């Protein structure tokens, strides 16, 4: 674990989103990081498809960078 420095504006956005969605600020930041990572690796997927990938990854034991890369290399049908 480490410290990541973010802008005051992003920190405030995180605070608002975490309160609105009943998550800790760390959990909200991790959520946004996961979504962003998957969106960059899979630009053809929409939000609901990315959510399904996150659920499948959790069922398979968690979301490691290797697992994300494997999913990105897999056929598009995995996101359906």
KEPANU-795766 format. One record per atom (N, C-alpha, C, CB): x, y, z. Coordinates in pm, whole numbers, padded with zeros to 5 digits, always signed. Glycine has a CB too. Layout:
! residues N
XYZ/...
This chain:
! residues 80
+00085-00116+00000/+00000+00000+00000/+00089+00122+00000/-00096+00000+00121/+00042+00229-00060/+00120+00351-00066/+00030+00472-00062/+00206+00353-00190/+00092+00586-00073/+00019+00712-00072/+00017+00765-00215/+00084+00816+00025/-00101+00807-00258/-00117+00867-00389/-00164+01010-00368/-00218+00786-00479/-00093+01104-00426/-00133+01244-00412/-00227+01280-00525/-00010+01337-00412/-00338+01342-00489/-00435+01387-00588/-00466+01534-00563/-00565+01301-00581/-00526+01597-00662/-00560+01739-00650/-00671+01759-00546/-00604+01795-00787/-00680+01879-00495/-00787+01913-00400/-00924+01893-00465/-00772+02060-00351/-00934+01929-00592/-01062+01914-00664/-01102+01767-00672/-01051+01973-00806/-01008+01678-00704/-01039+01535-00710/-01073+01482-00571/-00921+01456-00770/-01002+01531-00470/-01029+01488-00333/-01172+01524-00293/-00929+01552-00235/-01215+01644-00328/-01351+01686-00297/-01453+01603-00375/-01370+01835-00328/-01425+01574-00501/-01514+01489-00580/-01524+01350-00518/-01464+01479-00726/-01412+01299-00473/-01410+01168-00406/-01493+01170-00279/-01265+01127-00374/-01479+01276-00201/-01555+01289-00077/-01704+01289-00105/-01514+01416-00002/-01747+01368-00202/-01889+01378-00236/-01941+01243-00287/-01911+01487-00343/-01868+01181-00380/-01912+01053-00436/-01915+00943-00331/-01821+01011-00551/-01815+00941-00244/-01812+00836-00142/-01927+00850-00045/-01679+00839-00066/-01961+00972-00008/-02077+00993+00079/-02206+00954+00009/-02085+01139+00125/-02221+00996-00115/-02344+00968-00190/-02364+00819-00213/-02342+01041-00323/-02255+00745-00231/-02264+00603-00264/-02234+00512-00146/-02170+00571-00377/-02228+00571-00026/-02207+00494+00098/-02081+00406+00093/-02329+00407+00127/-01973+00465+00043/-01843+00398+00040/-01744+00482+00115/-01795+00372-00106/-01639+00420+00163/-01529+00499+00219/-01460+00571+00102/-01426+00408+00298/-01385+00673+00134/-01314+00744+00027/-01215+00652-00043/-01241+00868+00083/-01147+00565+00033/-01054+00471-00028/-01127+00374-00119/-00977+00394+00079/-01243+00324-00075/-01320+00230-00158/-01368+00300-00286/-01441+00174-00079/-01410+00426-00276/-01455+00499-00395/-01338+00520-00491/-01516+00635-00355/-01222+00556-00437/-01104+00576-00524/-01067+00446-00593/-00984+00629-00441/-01067+00335-00520/-01037+00205-00581/-01138+00170-00689/-01033+00095-00475/-01264+00198-00663/-01369+00170-00762/-01341+00247-00891/-01509+00208-00706/-01314+00376-00878/-01285+00457-00996/-01157+00410-01066/-01272+00603-00958/-01058+00367-00989/-00935+00316-01050/-00961+00189-01130/-00830+00289-00942/-01040+00099-01072/-01073-00027-01144/-01148+00003-01273/-01157-00120-01055/-01250+00089-01263/-01328+00124-01382/-01239+00186-01489/-01443+00220-01346/-01156+00279-01448/-01068+00345-01544/-00969+00251-01609/-00993+00456-01476/-00910+00161-01529/-00815+00064-01582/-00883-00026-01685/-00754-00021-01467/-01000-00077-01651/-01071-00165-01744/-01118-00089-01868/-01190-00231-01675/-01161+00035-01851/-01206+00115-01966/-01090+00141-02062/-01268+00248-01918/-00972+00168-02008/-00856+00192-02095/-00813+00065-02168/-00740+00246-02014/-00820-00049-02100/-00778-00175-02162/-00885-00232-02254/-00744-00276-02055/-01009-00190-02236/-01122-00243-02314/-01211-00129-02361/-01204-00345-02230/-01162-00042-02449/-01239+00076-02488/-01371+00044-02559/-01156+00163-02577/-01386-00078-02604/-01509-00116-02673/-01622-00151-02577/-01483-00232-02766/-01593-00164-02448/-01693-00203-02350/-01764-00083-02291/-01630-00286-02240/-01894-00099-02263/-01967+00006-02194/-01963-00020-02043/-02113+00015-02246/-02021+00068-01967/-02015+00060-01821/-02074-00071-01768/-02088+00177-01759/-02187-00113-01819/-02248-00237-01768/-02162-00359-01800/-02388-00256-01828/-02095-00361-01915/-02005-00471-01948/-01883-00471-01856/-01960-00461-02095/-01832-00353-01825/-01720-00345-01732/-01762-00394-01593/-01667-00200-01723/-01882-00359-01551/-01932-00408-01422/-01941-00560-01421/-02070-00346-01390/-01985-00618-01530/-01991-00765-01538/-01850-00825-01530/-02060-00809-01670/-01752-00760-01594/-01614-00808-01583/-01565-00802-01438/-01521-00724-01673/-01599-00695-01368/-01559-00683-01228/-01621-00793-01143/-01598-00546-01173/-01747-00824-01168/-01814-00931-01094/-01751-01065-01125/-01964-00935-01127/-01724-01093-01253/-01659-01219-01289/-01519-01229-01228/-01650-01233-01443/-01447-01119-01228/-01313-01119-01170/-01320-01149-01020/-01242-00984-01194/-01417-01091-00952/-01433-01117-00809/-01467-01263-00784/-01542-01026-00749/-01553-01320-00865/-01590-01460-00851/-01470-01552-00878/-01704-01495-00946/-01378-01505-00961/-01260-01584-00996/-01145-01563-00898/-01215-01551-01137/-01168-01486-00793/-01064-01470-00693/-01006-01331-00679/-00957-01562-00721/-01055-01237-00754/-01008-01100-00738/-00956-01041-00867/-00900-01094-00634/-00928-00914-00863/-00888-00841-00982/-00740-00806-00975/-00973-00713-00999/-00657-00893-01028/-00514-00864-01037/-00485-00803-01174/-00428-00993-01013/-00373-00737-01185/-00336-00678-01314/-00322-00787-01420/-00204-00599-01302/-00268-00902-01382/-00255-01013-01477/-00392-01059-01525/-00179-01131-01413/-00487-01070-01433/-00622-01112-01469/-00687-01011-01563/-00709-01132-01343/-00666-00882-01537/-00721-00777-01623/-00663-00790-01763/-00692-00637-01565/-00533-00812-01773/-00469-00827-01904/-00519-00952-01975/-00316-00832-01889/-00537-01060-01901/-00591-01182-01960/-00731-01159-02015/-00592-01295-01857/-00813-01086-01939/-00949-01057-01984/-00947-00969-02107/-01030-00989-01872/-00853-00873-02112/-00843-00784-02227/-00802-00861-02353/-00742-00670-02199/-00722-00968-02334/-00675-01048-02447/-00777-01154-02489/-00544-01114-02411/-00877-01181-02403/-00978-01283-02432/-01076-01234-02537/-01052-01323-02304/-01149-01326-02600/-01251-01286-02698/-01354-01193-02635/-01320-01409-02756/-01415-01109-02716/-01512-01011-02669/-01633-01073-02600/-01559-00929-02784/-01661-01200-02626/-01778-01265-02567/-01769-01274-02415/-01794-01403-02624/-01650-01260-02358/-01635-01269-02211/-01710-01157-02141/-01486-01266-02172/-01729-01044-02208/-01795-00930-02146/-01947-00939-02155/-01747-00802-02210/-01998-01030-02231/-02143-01038-02252/-02213-01098-02134/-02175-01118-02375/
